[in-house]
Amino acid sequence: MLQFLSKQESRGIRRRGIITTNDPAIYEKVKLLRNHGSAVVYQHEFIGFNSRLDEIQAAILRIKLKHIDTYNDKRREIARLYTSMICGAVECPAEIPDITHVYHQYTIKSHRRDEIKRSLKENSVSSVVYYPVPIHLQPAFKYLGHKKGDFPESEAVAEKVLSLPIYPELEPEKVRFISGIILDTLKR
C-alpha cells in the first residue's frame, strides 16, 4: 500500500508508517524518495526526502545536544589546527568576522584535489567530495533548463573541494598526520 502525505503532513507533521508493495516500479520509486531522489550518490533524479532518523538515534542526539557548545568549540580548535598547518598549500575555509563557524565540515579547495584524496585513502584517511555535481546540473532540476557553463563558479568549485575528517573527538596528532599527508602530496 502506498500512502501519500496529507496537507497537514506536508507542512511538517509526519506520522510513522510503512510501505509494502509487490510492484517493483513502486518499490524503486519509494527507495529513491527516501534518499533525496538518489540511487547513485549525489545524482538526484528527482526531489526526495531524508527521513532516516529513528527513535534510538533521536534519543542519543537528545543527550548529545546538552554538550553541543563543547563539541562546537572542539571542532573550531581542530579547524584552527588544520588551517595553521595547510592554509597556503590549499585554500582553507574562510572565517567571517563576528560569525561563529561550527565546522560541520572542514572543506578545502585545491586544483590537486584528486591527488590529495588518493594519498589520504592510501594512508587510511577518509575524505569526501560532497556535492560533486552542482545543483543546476542534477537531473532533478533539468526542468529549469540550465546547462554546463551557466554557473561557472559553482562548476569550478565542485571540481576542487574536498572535506577532511572533523569531529569533536579527533585528536591533534591525527590532524597533524592528515595535514602532513596533504603537504607531502603537494610537494611532489
Secondary structure, DSSP 8 states (H G I E B T S, - for coil): ------HHHHTT---------S-HHHHHHHHHHTBTTEEETTEESS---B----HHHHHHHHHHGGGHHHHHHHHHHHHHHHHHHHBTTBB-----TT-----SSEEEE-TTHHHHHHHHHHTT---B----S-GGGSGGGGGG---TTSSHHHHHHHTTEEEE---TT--HHHHHHHHHHHHHHHH-
